[in-house]
Amino acid sequence: MPKAVSDRLTRVHAQPVSANQRIGSSHAANGKNGDSSAAKNPIFNTERFGQHILKNPLVAQSIVDKANLKATDIVLEVGPGTGNLTMRILEQCKRLQVIEMDPRMAAELRKRVQGKNEQRKLEITIGDFCKAKLDYFDVVISNTPYQISSPLVFKLLSHRPQFRCAILMFQREFALRLLARPGSELWCRLSANVQLYAKVDLQMHVSKGSFRPPPKVDSSVVRIVPIQPPPSIPFEEYDGLTRILFSRRHKTVRSSFDAKGVKLMLEANHKTFCSQHELPVKVKNTAAFNELLDSILLSSTYSDKRAAQMDVDDILQLLHAFHKENIHFG
């Protein structure tokens, strides 16, 4: 890894920044283009990027404190903005890597550390987090724009080696979906997919008045701790099954598999898998394959269950039942 200094500004890509691409310690607007009634930021034209600068110093310090940083930690911050979180992180870590979409914000951050001891600890990358190549880090802290909330979470969870923990601020509804439990109204595919790979805990709620200009909705901060070792289940397999189940979360599992195109897709996957692994195809026609699917659902005891009530272990057991018959979802 190259030496991390603030003088080094790396561009991941050279695409122009749009309102829907903003990543920052300035919280992205919730809604179309932000609240037109909110006061404009007096320093930057934040309305152009849909930005909401975290202005509450107590909230900023609390977010950093919840990371329990060590003096030896390498930290990743997504969207430092003008550095209200960044400066507090630098006081506690060994090195800080930040990814910032807006060159103006990056320049402001660079000024804040220039000539200080923190300068040698900081590496700034200008670009889109979703396209950036990530180096090793122990902890990640982010005030995340809602447009990239889901891609950010799964990019982090797929990163190897695993990080120790992530302290992430999201739009409140998204955060509550990460935290949702089976049987609750918010339990969904996102909840099931994330909780396969990580433990998620609520850390604090943040009111919209903590930002300038204030967004339309409140935010919440969660802690995400990857499960170690990570499950050996390929994500595309698990995600393929949850995609089917949660497309009709209040319907029975059998009904979800009866949806248009599902059985034909699984039959094609089955034939492809058997061909690639030189295995015999057990069923010779579509009717026989459909009977096989029904028998798997019945024998697994999940045929009449509903996705809204199924936990991660239930989904894994159902996936295993299909895999035993060489039926795959990825």
Backbone as numpy.savetxt, mean C-alpha at the origin, in Angstrom:
# Nx Ny Nz CAx CAy CAz Cx Cy Cz
25.26 0.73 -2.28 24.42 1.92 -2.28 25.30 3.17 -2.28
25.06 4.16 -3.15 25.86 5.36 -3.18 25.72 6.15 -1.89
26.72 6.94 -1.60 26.72 7.75 -0.39 25.53 8.69 -0.39
24.83 8.73 0.75 23.60 9.51 0.83 23.91 10.92 1.31
23.87 11.85 0.41 24.07 13.26 0.76 23.00 14.08 0.08
22.68 15.23 0.65 21.58 16.02 0.10 21.94 16.66 -1.23
23.23 16.76 -1.54 23.63 17.36 -2.81 23.28 16.47 -3.99
23.02 15.21 -3.69 22.74 14.26 -4.77 21.24 14.22 -5.01
20.80 14.81 -6.14 19.39 14.81 -6.51 19.22 13.88 -7.70
18.53 12.77 -7.49 18.36 11.79 -8.54 16.98 11.93 -9.15
16.90 11.92 -10.47 15.60 11.94 -11.14 15.25 10.54 -11.61
14.14 10.04 -11.09 13.68 8.72 -11.50 13.13 8.75 -12.90
12.41 9.82 -13.23 11.88 9.99 -14.58 11.67 11.47 -14.81
11.40 11.82 -16.02 11.31 13.24 -16.37 9.92 13.64 -16.81
8.91 12.89 -16.39 7.56 13.23 -16.77 7.08 14.43 -15.98
6.22 15.27 -16.57 5.70 16.42 -15.84 4.82 15.97 -14.70
4.78 16.76 -13.65 3.99 16.45 -12.48 2.56 16.93 -12.67
1.60 16.06 -12.40 0.20 16.43 -12.50 -0.43 16.40 -11.13
-1.65 16.92 -11.05 -2.32 16.97 -9.76 -2.57 15.59 -9.19
-2.71 14.59 -10.06 -2.99 13.25 -9.59 -1.74 12.45 -9.26
-0.55 13.06 -9.44 0.68 12.33 -9.21 1.43 12.82 -7.98
0.89 13.78 -7.28 1.61 14.40 -6.19 1.91 13.43 -5.05
3.16 13.32 -4.64 3.54 12.55 -3.47 4.15 13.52 -2.49
3.67 13.61 -1.27 4.32 14.58 -0.40 3.97 14.45 1.05
4.81 15.10 1.88 4.46 15.29 3.27 3.35 16.31 3.29
3.05 16.80 2.10 1.85 17.58 1.89 0.78 16.62 1.42
-0.30 16.49 2.19 -1.32 15.47 1.97 -2.09 15.79 0.71
-2.30 14.78 -0.16 -3.00 15.00 -1.43 -4.46 15.31 -1.18
-5.03 16.08 -2.09 -6.42 16.48 -1.95 -7.32 15.28 -2.04
-8.38 15.27 -1.23 -9.38 14.23 -1.28 -10.60 14.82 -1.97
-11.00 14.25 -3.09 -12.05 14.82 -3.89 -11.49 15.09 -5.26
-12.03 16.05 -5.96 -11.60 16.27 -7.34 -10.29 17.04 -7.37
-10.30 18.29 -7.02 -9.07 19.07 -7.07 -8.87 19.86 -5.79
-9.37 19.31 -4.68 -9.20 20.00 -3.42 -10.38 20.90 -3.15
-10.40 21.50 -1.95 -11.49 22.35 -1.52 -11.21 23.77 -1.93
-12.02 24.31 -2.84 -11.77 25.64 -3.35 -11.98 26.70 -2.28
-12.69 26.34 -1.20 -12.92 27.31 -0.13 -11.76 27.38 0.84
-10.81 26.42 0.75 -9.68 26.41 1.67 -8.70 27.51 1.32
-8.01 28.00 2.37 -7.02 29.05 2.15 -5.85 28.50 1.36
-5.34 29.30 0.43 -4.19 28.86 -0.36 -2.94 28.88 0.49
-2.01 27.99 0.15 -0.74 27.98 0.85 0.05 29.23 0.49
0.54 29.97 1.48 1.20 31.25 1.18 2.60 31.11 0.61
3.20 29.89 0.68 4.58 29.72 0.23 4.62 29.13 -1.18
3.88 28.05 -1.40 3.87 27.38 -2.70 2.46 27.40 -3.27
2.38 27.28 -4.58 1.08 27.17 -5.24 0.61 25.72 -5.10
0.29 25.34 -3.87 -0.04 23.94 -3.60 -1.32 23.50 -4.27
-2.19 24.46 -4.60 -3.46 24.11 -5.24 -3.20 23.42 -6.59
-2.11 23.79 -7.23 -1.75 23.20 -8.52 -1.52 21.69 -8.40
-0.96 21.27 -7.27 -0.62 19.86 -7.09 -1.60 19.14 -6.16
-2.62 19.83 -5.69 -3.54 19.20 -4.76 -2.89 18.88 -3.44
-1.99 19.75 -2.98 -1.20 19.47 -1.79 -1.83 20.05 -0.53
-1.57 19.34 0.59 -2.01 19.82 1.89 -0.83 19.63 2.85
-0.17 20.72 3.18 1.04 20.66 4.00 0.68 20.33 5.44
1.34 19.33 6.01 1.14 19.02 7.43 1.77 20.14 8.25
0.94 20.89 8.96 1.43 22.07 9.65 1.49 21.90 11.17
0.83 20.88 11.70 0.76 20.69 13.15 2.03 20.03 13.66
2.88 20.76 14.41 4.15 20.18 14.87 3.98 19.04 15.85
2.91 19.05 16.63 2.68 17.96 17.57 2.34 16.67 16.84
1.55 16.78 15.78 1.22 15.61 14.98 2.47 15.07 14.28
3.27 15.97 13.71 4.49 15.56 13.03 5.42 14.81 13.98
5.61 15.35 15.18 6.50 14.71 16.14 5.94 13.37 16.61
4.62 13.31 16.78 4.01 12.06 17.21 4.17 10.96 16.17
4.04 11.32 14.89 4.22 10.34 13.82 5.63 9.76 13.85
6.62 10.62 14.00 8.01 10.16 14.05 8.26 9.32 15.30
7.72 9.75 16.43 7.92 9.00 17.68 7.36 7.59 17.59
6.25 7.42 16.87 5.61 6.11 16.77 6.44 5.12 15.95
7.43 5.62 15.22 8.30 4.73 14.45 9.36 4.07 15.33
9.57 4.61 16.56 10.58 4.05 17.47 11.93 3.88 16.77
12.40 4.95 16.18 13.64 4.90 15.40 14.85 4.64 16.27
15.83 3.94 15.67 17.12 3.68 16.31 18.19 4.52 15.62
19.25 4.78 16.32 20.33 5.59 15.76 21.00 4.92 14.57
20.80 3.61 14.42 21.42 2.86 13.32 20.47 2.66 12.14
19.27 3.20 12.22 18.25 2.94 11.19 18.48 3.72 9.91
18.20 3.04 8.79 18.06 3.69 7.49 16.56 3.83 7.24
16.11 5.06 7.00 14.69 5.35 6.90 14.35 5.79 5.49
13.19 5.36 5.01 12.64 5.82 3.74 11.44 6.70 4.05
11.43 7.92 3.49 10.26 8.78 3.61 9.71 9.05 2.22
8.44 8.81 2.06 7.78 9.05 0.78 7.03 10.38 0.88
7.42 11.32 0.03 6.76 12.61 0.01 7.13 13.51 1.17
8.37 13.96 1.26 8.78 14.81 2.38 8.19 16.21 2.33
7.76 16.65 1.15 7.26 18.02 1.05 8.34 19.01 1.43
7.99 19.94 2.32 8.96 20.95 2.77 9.79 20.46 3.95
9.52 19.23 4.43 10.40 18.64 5.42 9.96 18.69 6.87
8.67 18.88 7.12 8.22 18.96 8.51 8.40 17.64 9.26
8.24 16.52 8.56 8.58 15.22 9.14 10.06 14.93 9.00
10.61 15.32 7.88 12.00 14.99 7.54 12.98 15.46 8.59
12.87 16.70 9.03 13.83 17.24 9.97 13.79 16.50 11.30
12.62 16.04 11.68 12.49 15.27 12.93 13.06 13.87 12.77
12.87 13.28 11.59 13.43 11.95 11.33 14.96 12.00 11.36
15.54 13.03 10.75 16.99 13.16 10.66 17.65 13.23 12.03
16.93 13.72 13.02 17.49 13.82 14.37 17.70 12.46 15.01
17.00 11.43 14.47 17.00 10.13 15.17 17.59 8.98 14.38
17.85 9.15 13.08 18.28 8.01 12.27 19.72 8.16 11.78
20.22 7.08 11.21 21.56 7.09 10.64 21.56 7.70 9.25
20.56 7.35 8.44 20.48 7.86 7.08 19.02 7.90 6.66
18.68 8.89 5.84 17.31 9.07 5.38 17.27 9.21 3.87
16.49 8.33 3.24 16.24 8.40 1.81 14.83 8.95 1.61
14.71 10.00 0.81 13.38 10.56 0.56 13.09 10.54 -0.94
11.82 10.33 -1.28 11.38 10.36 -2.67 10.30 11.43 -2.77
10.56 12.44 -3.59 9.68 13.60 -3.71 9.36 13.86 -5.17
8.08 14.02 -5.48 7.66 14.26 -6.85 7.95 15.68 -7.32
7.78 16.64 -6.44 7.83 18.06 -6.82 9.24 18.63 -6.66
9.90 19.04 -7.74 11.25 19.60 -7.63 11.32 20.84 -6.74
10.25 21.61 -6.68 10.25 22.80 -5.82 10.33 22.43 -4.35
9.59 21.40 -3.98 9.64 20.92 -2.61 11.02 20.35 -2.28
11.59 19.61 -3.23 12.93 19.06 -3.02 13.96 20.17 -2.82
13.83 21.24 -3.59 14.75 22.37 -3.44 14.60 23.03 -2.08
13.37 23.17 -1.62 13.12 23.75 -0.29 13.71 22.87 0.80
13.56 21.57 0.66 14.11 20.64 1.64 15.63 20.70 1.65
16.20 20.82 0.49 17.65 20.91 0.39 18.17 22.15 1.12
17.44 23.26 1.00 17.84 24.49 1.70 17.79 24.31 3.21
16.81 23.54 3.68 16.64 23.39 5.13 17.79 22.64 5.78
18.46 21.78 5.02 19.56 21.00 5.62 20.94 21.54 5.23
20.97 22.49 4.31 22.26 22.97 3.81 23.10 23.57 4.94
24.32 23.10 5.04 25.24 23.59 6.06 25.03 23.01 7.43
24.07 22.09 7.58 23.81 21.46 8.88 24.36 20.05 8.91
24.48 19.49 10.11 24.99 18.13 10.24 24.08 17.12 9.56
22.78 17.45 9.49 21.82 16.52 8.88 22.03 16.36 7.37
22.76 17.30 6.76 22.92 17.27 5.31 23.56 15.97 4.82
24.54 15.48 5.56 25.25 14.27 5.13 24.40 13.01 5.27
23.31 13.10 6.03 22.46 11.93 6.23 21.38 11.78 5.16
21.17 12.82 4.38 19.97 12.89 3.54 20.27 12.65 2.07
19.47 11.80 1.46 19.52 11.56 0.01 18.14 11.84 -0.56
18.08 12.71 -1.56 16.81 13.11 -2.15 16.69 12.54 -3.56
15.60 11.84 -3.81 15.28 11.36 -5.15 14.04 12.09 -5.64
14.13 12.72 -6.80 12.98 13.41 -7.37 12.31 12.48 -8.38
11.06 12.16 -8.16 10.36 11.28 -9.09 9.16 10.61 -8.47
8.59 9.69 -9.20 7.39 8.97 -8.82 7.78 7.75 -7.98
7.27 7.68 -6.77 7.59 6.55 -5.89 7.25 5.22 -6.54
6.13 5.15 -7.24 5.68 3.89 -7.82 6.64 3.37 -8.89
7.47 4.26 -9.45 8.43 3.86 -10.49 9.86 3.79 -9.97
10.06 4.16 -8.72 11.41 4.23 -8.17 11.91 2.86 -7.75
13.21 2.65 -7.91 13.85 1.44 -7.40 14.25 1.71 -5.96
13.81 0.85 -5.06 14.04 1.06 -3.64 15.29 0.32 -3.18
16.11 1.02 -2.39 17.26 0.40 -1.76 16.83 -0.17 -0.40
17.80 -0.65 0.35 17.50 -1.21 1.67 17.05 -0.09 2.61
16.07 -0.39 3.46 15.67 0.53 4.52 15.08 -0.28 5.67
15.16 0.28 6.87 14.63 -0.39 8.06 13.19 0.03 8.36
12.92 1.31 8.17 11.63 1.89 8.53 11.18 2.81 7.40
9.86 2.88 7.17 9.34 3.83 6.19 8.28 4.69 6.87
8.31 5.97 6.55 7.35 6.94 7.08 6.79 7.71 5.89
5.45 7.86 5.85 4.87 8.54 4.70 3.56 9.20 5.05
3.40 10.42 4.56 2.10 11.08 4.53 1.62 10.92 3.08
0.76 9.95 2.86 0.52 9.42 1.52 -0.67 10.05 0.82
-0.50 10.46 -0.44 -1.66 10.92 -1.21 -2.58 9.73 -1.51
-3.89 9.97 -1.43 -4.82 8.85 -1.55 -4.75 8.18 -2.91
-4.29 8.91 -3.95 -4.27 8.32 -5.29 -3.32 7.13 -5.39
-2.27 7.11 -4.56 -1.31 6.00 -4.66 -1.28 5.16 -3.38
-2.29 5.28 -2.55 -2.29 4.57 -1.27 -2.11 3.07 -1.44
-2.94 2.45 -2.28 -2.86 1.01 -2.46 -1.56 0.58 -3.14
-1.14 1.22 -4.26 0.15 0.83 -4.86 1.32 0.98 -3.89
1.30 2.02 -3.07 2.39 2.22 -2.11 2.46 1.07 -1.12
1.31 0.68 -0.58 1.30 -0.39 0.42 1.85 -1.68 -0.17
1.40 -2.06 -1.36 1.83 -3.34 -1.92 3.25 -3.29 -2.46
3.71 -2.13 -2.89 5.12 -2.00 -3.28 6.02 -2.21 -2.06
5.60 -1.65 -0.93 6.38 -1.81 0.29 6.38 -3.26 0.77
5.21 -3.90 0.75 5.11 -5.26 1.26 5.84 -6.27 0.36
6.03 -5.93 -0.90 6.74 -6.83 -1.80 8.25 -6.59 -1.77
8.69 -5.56 -1.07 10.12 -5.21 -1.05 10.90 -6.24 -0.23
12.05 -6.61 -0.73 12.96 -7.51 -0.03 14.36 -6.92 0.00
15.05 -6.99 1.15 14.59 -7.62 2.39 13.49 -6.82 3.06
12.74 -7.48 3.94 11.62 -6.83 4.58 12.07 -5.70 5.50
11.27 -4.67 5.60 11.52 -3.58 6.54 10.95 -3.96 7.91
11.34 -3.20 8.93 10.88 -3.50 10.30 9.45 -3.03 10.53
9.16 -1.79 10.15 7.80 -1.28 10.30 7.61 -0.07 9.40
6.34 0.25 9.15 5.99 1.44 8.37 4.96 2.24 9.16
5.17 3.54 9.23 4.21 4.45 9.84 3.66 5.31 8.70
2.39 5.08 8.37 1.83 5.66 7.16 0.53 6.41 7.47
0.40 7.60 6.90 -0.84 8.37 7.05 -1.63 8.29 5.75
-2.93 7.96 5.90 -3.81 7.79 4.76 -5.12 8.55 5.00
-5.88 8.71 3.93 -7.27 9.12 4.06 -7.95 8.13 5.01
-8.79 8.63 5.92 -9.29 7.78 7.01 -10.01 6.54 6.53
-10.84 6.65 5.50 -11.58 5.48 5.04 -10.64 4.39 4.55
-9.58 4.77 3.85 -8.61 3.78 3.37 -7.94 3.11 4.56
-7.53 3.90 5.55 -6.88 3.35 6.73 -7.79 2.36 7.45
-9.06 2.68 7.56 -10.00 1.80 8.25 -10.21 0.51 7.48
-10.09 0.55 6.17 -10.19 -0.69 5.38 -8.97 -1.58 5.61
-7.81 -0.97 5.79 -6.62 -1.76 6.13 -6.80 -2.48 7.45
-7.49 -1.84 8.38 -7.66 -2.35 9.73 -8.87 -3.28 9.89
-9.75 -3.31 8.91 -11.04 -4.00 9.03 -10.86 -5.48 9.35
-11.84 -6.02 10.06 -11.85 -7.44 10.42 -13.00 -8.15 9.72
-12.87 -9.48 9.52 -13.96 -10.23 8.87 -15.28 -10.02 9.60
-16.34 -9.84 8.82 -17.65 -9.61 9.39 -18.02 -8.15 9.51
-17.02 -7.26 9.43 -17.30 -5.83 9.51 -17.68 -5.31 8.12
-18.31 -4.15 8.09 -18.77 -3.59 6.83 -17.61 -3.22 5.92
-16.45 -2.91 6.49 -15.31 -2.45 5.69 -14.38 -3.59 5.26
-14.62 -4.81 5.74 -13.78 -5.95 5.34 -13.90 -6.17 3.84
-12.77 -6.16 3.14 -12.79 -6.19 1.68 -11.53 -6.88 1.17
-11.41 -6.91 -0.15 -10.24 -7.53 -0.77 -8.95 -6.87 -0.30
-8.93 -5.53 -0.19 -7.75 -4.83 0.30 -7.37 -5.32 1.70
-8.35 -5.42 2.59 -8.09 -5.88 3.96 -7.46 -7.27 3.95
-8.08 -8.19 3.21 -7.61 -9.58 3.18 -6.23 -9.69 2.57
-5.96 -8.94 1.51 -4.66 -9.02 0.85 -3.55 -8.47 1.72
-3.79 -7.33 2.35 -2.75 -6.72 3.20 -2.50 -7.58 4.44
-3.56 -8.08 5.06 -3.41 -8.82 6.31 -2.82 -10.21 6.11
-2.72 -10.66 4.87 -1.97 -11.89 4.60 -0.49 -11.67 4.87
-0.01 -10.47 4.59 1.43 -10.20 4.64 1.87 -9.33 5.81
0.93 -8.73 6.54 1.34 -7.78 7.57 0.30 -7.65 8.67
0.76 -7.20 9.83 -0.13 -6.81 10.91 -0.30 -5.29 10.85
-1.54 -4.84 10.95 -1.85 -3.42 10.83 -2.52 -2.94 12.11
-2.01 -1.85 12.67 -2.57 -1.28 13.90 -2.81 0.20 13.71
-3.91 0.68 14.27 -4.21 2.11 14.25 -3.33 2.82 15.27
-2.71 3.92 14.86 -1.85 4.69 15.74 -2.52 5.98 16.22
-3.18 6.68 15.31 -3.82 7.94 15.69 -4.69 8.44 14.55
-5.66 9.27 14.91 -6.44 9.99 13.93 -5.89 11.41 13.82
-5.95 11.98 12.63 -5.45 13.33 12.38 -6.57 14.14 11.73
-6.93 15.25 12.34 -8.01 16.06 11.81 -7.55 16.84 10.59
-8.50 17.18 9.74 -8.16 17.93 8.53 -7.62 19.31 8.84
-7.86 19.82 10.07 -7.33 21.12 10.45 -5.83 21.11 10.69
-5.20 19.91 10.66 -3.75 19.82 10.84 -2.98 20.09 9.56
-3.72 20.38 8.46 -3.08 20.61 7.17 -3.40 22.02 6.67
-2.54 22.51 5.80 -2.77 23.81 5.17 -2.60 23.68 3.66
-3.65 23.93 2.87 -5.05 24.14 3.26 -5.67 22.82 3.72
-6.74 22.86 4.51 -7.32 21.62 5.01 -8.01 20.82 3.90
-7.83 19.49 3.88 -8.55 18.65 2.91 -10.02 18.51 3.33
-10.78 17.78 2.53 -12.21 17.63 2.82 -12.49 16.58 3.88
-11.55 15.65 4.09 -11.78 14.57 5.04 -10.61 14.45 6.01
-10.84 13.76 7.12 -9.79 13.53 8.10 -8.88 12.39 7.64
-7.75 12.25 8.34 -6.77 11.22 8.02 -6.53 10.34 9.24
-5.85 9.23 9.03 -5.46 8.34 10.12 -4.07 7.80 9.85
-3.36 7.52 10.94 -2.00 6.98 10.85 -2.04 5.53 11.31
-1.45 4.63 10.52 -1.40 3.22 10.87 0.06 2.76 10.92
0.28 1.71 11.69 1.57 1.03 11.71 1.40 -0.31 10.99
2.27 -0.57 10.02 2.27 -1.83 9.28 3.56 -2.57 9.58
3.43 -3.79 10.10 4.60 -4.62 10.42 4.52 -5.89 9.60
5.45 -6.11 8.68 5.42 -7.31 7.84 5.51 -8.58 8.68
4.77 -9.61 8.28 4.86 -10.91 8.93 6.15 -11.58 8.49
6.92 -12.07 9.47 8.20 -12.70 9.18 8.21 -14.13 9.71
8.64 -15.08 8.88 8.94 -14.91 7.46 7.65 -14.70 6.66
7.76 -14.12 5.47 6.55 -13.87 4.67 5.93 -15.18 4.21
4.61 -15.21 4.02 3.95 -16.42 3.53 4.54 -16.85 2.19
4.58 -18.15 1.98 5.17 -18.66 0.73 4.16 -18.67 -0.42
2.93 -18.28 -0.15 1.89 -18.26 -1.19 2.18 -17.14 -2.19
2.26 -17.44 -3.48 2.44 -16.38 -4.48 1.27 -15.39 -4.41
1.59 -14.11 -4.40 0.55 -13.11 -4.23 -0.49 -13.17 -5.35
-0.05 -13.43 -6.59 -1.00 -13.43 -7.69 -2.04 -14.55 -7.55
-1.66 -15.63 -6.88 -2.62 -16.72 -6.64 -3.67 -16.29 -5.61
-3.18 -15.79 -4.49 -4.09 -15.35 -3.42 -4.98 -14.21 -3.89
-4.37 -13.25 -4.58 -5.12 -12.09 -5.08 -6.15 -12.52 -6.13
-5.79 -13.50 -6.95 -6.75 -13.98 -7.94 -8.00 -14.56 -7.30
-7.80 -15.29 -6.19 -8.95 -15.86 -5.48 -9.76 -14.76 -4.78
-9.10 -13.84 -4.11 -9.85 -12.78 -3.41 -10.58 -11.87 -4.40
-10.03 -11.72 -5.60 -10.71 -10.93 -6.63 -12.08 -11.55 -6.95
-12.12 -12.87 -7.05 -13.39 -13.56 -7.32 -14.32 -13.46 -6.11
-13.80 -13.74 -4.93 -14.63 -13.79 -3.73 -15.25 -12.44 -3.41
-14.45 -11.38 -3.48 -14.93 -10.07 -3.03 -15.61 -9.26 -4.13
-15.69 -9.84 -5.32 -16.48 -9.17 -6.35 -17.96 -9.18 -5.98
-18.31 -10.14 -5.13 -19.71 -10.24 -4.64 -19.61 -10.68 -3.17
-19.12 -9.79 -2.34 -18.72 -10.16 -0.98 -19.88 -10.63 -0.10
-21.10 -10.21 -0.40 -22.24 -10.63 0.41 -22.98 -11.82 -0.18
-22.51 -12.29 -1.34 -23.08 -13.49 -1.95 -22.31 -14.71 -1.45
-22.87 -15.89 -1.68 -22.16 -17.11 -1.30 -20.95 -17.31 -2.21
-20.00 -18.09 -1.72 -18.81 -18.39 -2.52 -19.22 -19.09 -3.82
-20.17 -20.00 -3.71 -20.64 -20.70 -4.91 -21.17 -19.71 -5.94
-21.91 -18.72 -5.49 -22.45 -17.71 -6.40 -21.35 -16.90 -7.05
-20.30 -16.60 -6.29 -19.18 -15.84 -6.86 -18.49 -16.61 -7.98
-18.39 -17.92 -7.82 -17.77 -18.74 -8.86 -18.69 -18.96 -10.05
-19.97 -18.70 -9.85 -20.91 -18.82 -10.96 -20.95 -17.55 -11.82
-20.25 -16.51 -11.40 -20.23 -15.26 -12.16 -19.67 -15.51 -13.56
-20.12 -14.70 -14.49 -19.76 -14.88 -15.90 -18.24 -14.90 -16.11
-17.76 -15.93 -16.78 -16.36 -16.01 -17.17 -15.43 -16.63 -16.17
-15.86 -16.78 -14.91 -14.95 -17.27 -13.87 -14.55 -18.72 -14.13
-15.53 -19.59 -14.36 -15.21 -21.01 -14.54 -14.42 -21.26 -15.83
-14.73 -20.51 -16.88 -13.98 -20.66 -18.13 -12.53 -20.24 -17.93
-12.30 -19.18 -17.16 -10.93 -18.74 -16.89 -10.17 -19.80 -16.10
-10.81 -20.37 -15.08 -10.14 -21.37 -14.26 -9.87 -22.65 -15.04
-10.79 -22.99 -15.95 -10.55 -24.17 -16.80 -9.34 -23.95 -17.69
-9.22 -22.77 -18.26 -8.07 -22.45 -19.10 -6.78 -22.47 -18.27
-6.84 -21.91 -17.05 -5.66 -21.94 -16.16 -5.26 -23.37 -15.83
-6.26 -24.21 -15.58 -5.99 -25.61 -15.23 -5.28 -26.33 -16.38
-5.77 -26.16 -17.58 -5.16 -26.82 -18.74 -3.74 -26.31 -18.98
-3.56 -25.00 -18.82 -2.22 -24.42 -19.02 -1.25 -24.96 -17.98
-1.68 -25.00 -16.72 -0.81 -25.49 -15.64 -0.41 -26.95 -15.88
-1.38 -27.77 -16.23 -1.10 -29.19 -16.47 -0.15 -29.37 -17.65
-0.34 -28.57 -18.68 0.54 -28.66 -19.85 1.97 -28.25 -19.51
2.11 -27.15 -18.76 3.43 -26.66 -18.41 4.19 -27.63 -17.50
3.45 -28.35 -16.67 4.09 -29.27 -15.71 3.96 -30.73 -16.12
3.52 -30.96 -17.37 3.40 -32.30 -17.92 2.56 -33.20 -17.02
1.40 -32.68 -16.61 0.47 -33.42 -15.77 -0.77 -33.77 -16.59
-1.41 -34.88 -16.27 -2.63 -35.24 -17.00 -3.79 -34.31 -16.62
-4.59 -33.95 -17.60 -5.79 -33.16 -17.36 -6.90 -34.12 -16.93
-7.41 -33.92 -15.72 -8.37 -34.88 -15.16 -9.73 -34.83 -15.85
-10.09 -33.66 -16.32 -11.42 -33.51 -16.93 -11.26 -33.18 -18.41
-12.15 -33.71 -19.21 -12.00 -33.60 -20.65 -12.91 -32.56 -21.29
-13.89 -32.06 -20.54 -14.80 -31.07 -21.11 -15.24 -30.09 -20.04
-15.88 -29.02 -20.49 -16.27 -27.93 -19.59 -17.26 -28.39 -18.53
-18.21 -29.23 -18.90 -19.20 -29.70 -17.93 -18.54 -30.48 -16.79
-17.58 -31.32 -17.14 -16.87 -32.10 -16.13 -16.03 -31.20 -15.24
-15.44 -30.17 -15.84 -14.63 -29.24 -15.03 -15.51 -28.48 -14.05
-16.68 -28.06 -14.50 -17.60 -27.34 -13.61 -18.04 -28.22 -12.44
-18.23 -29.50 -12.71 -18.57 -30.44 -11.64 -17.42 -30.57 -10.65
-16.19 -30.55 -11.16 -15.02 -30.61 -10.29 -14.96 -29.39 -9.38
-15.22 -28.21 -9.95 -15.23 -26.99 -9.13 -16.28 -27.06 -8.03
-17.46 -27.51 -8.38 -18.54 -27.61 -7.40 -18.18 -28.59 -6.28
-17.54 -29.69 -6.65 -17.17 -30.69 -5.63 -16.10 -30.15 -4.70
-15.17 -29.35 -5.24 -14.15 -28.74 -4.39 -14.78 -27.77 -3.39
-15.71 -26.97 -3.85 -16.37 -26.00 -2.97 -17.16 -26.72 -1.88
-17.85 -27.80 -2.25 -18.64 -28.54 -1.27 -17.75 -29.24 -0.25
-16.72 -29.91 -0.70 -15.85 -30.64 0.22 -15.04 -29.71 1.12
-14.80 -28.49 0.65 -14.05 -27.52 1.47 -14.92 -26.88 2.54
-16.24 -27.07 2.42 -17.27 -26.51 3.33 -17.44 -25.00 3.16
-16.86 -24.41 2.13 -16.99 -22.96 1.93 -18.03 -22.59 0.89
-18.69 -23.56 0.30 -19.61 -23.29 -0.79 -20.69 -22.27 -0.41
-21.23 -22.39 0.81 -22.32 -21.52 1.23 -21.86 -20.39 2.15
-20.55 -20.24 2.32 -20.02 -19.13 3.11 -20.01 -17.87 2.25
-19.82 -16.73 2.91 -19.74 -15.44 2.22 -18.38 -14.81 2.47
-17.84 -14.18 1.44 -16.51 -13.57 1.57 -16.46 -12.56 2.71
-17.56 -11.88 2.93 -17.60 -10.87 3.99 -17.34 -11.46 5.36
-17.51 -12.78 5.50 -17.31 -13.45 6.79 -16.03 -14.28 6.84
-15.33 -14.41 5.72 -14.14 -15.27 5.66 -12.88 -14.52 6.06
-12.08 -15.14 6.93 -10.82 -14.51 7.31 -9.69 -15.02 6.42
-8.48 -14.58 6.69 -7.33 -14.94 5.86 -7.11 -16.45 5.86
-7.24 -17.09 7.01 -7.04 -18.54 7.09 -8.09 -19.28 6.25
-9.32 -18.82 6.26 -10.36 -19.44 5.43 -9.99 -19.36 3.95
-9.54 -18.20 3.54 -9.18 -18.00 2.13 -8.01 -18.89 1.75
-7.03 -19.01 2.63 -5.87 -19.86 2.36 -6.28 -21.33 2.27
-7.18 -21.77 3.13 -7.64 -23.17 3.07 -8.38 -23.45 1.77
-9.20 -22.49 1.34 -9.91 -22.68 0.08 -8.93 -22.70 -1.09
-7.94 -21.83 -1.06 -6.92 -21.81 -2.11 -6.17 -23.13 -2.16
-5.84 -23.68 -1.01 -5.14 -24.96 -0.94 -5.99 -26.09 -1.55
-7.28 -26.04 -1.30 -8.17 -27.06 -1.86 -8.16 -27.03 -3.38
-8.12 -25.86 -3.96 -8.05 -25.75 -5.42 -6.68 -26.19 -5.94
-5.62 -25.81 -5.23 -4.28 -26.18 -5.68 -4.08 -27.70 -5.69
-4.72 -28.40 -4.77 -4.58 -29.86 -4.74 -5.11 -30.49 -6.02
-6.04 -29.79 -6.68 -6.58 -30.28 -7.95 -5.96 -29.57 -9.15
-4.84 -28.91 -8.90 -4.09 -28.21 -9.97 -4.91 -27.09 -10.63
-5.73 -26.45 -9.83 -6.50 -25.30 -10.31 -5.88 -24.04 -9.71
-5.47 -23.12 -10.57 -4.73 -21.95 -10.12 -5.42 -20.66 -10.58
-5.05 -19.57 -9.89 -5.76 -18.30 -10.10 -4.86 -17.20 -10.66
-3.55 -17.41 -10.65 -2.63 -16.36 -11.08 -2.46 -16.34 -12.59
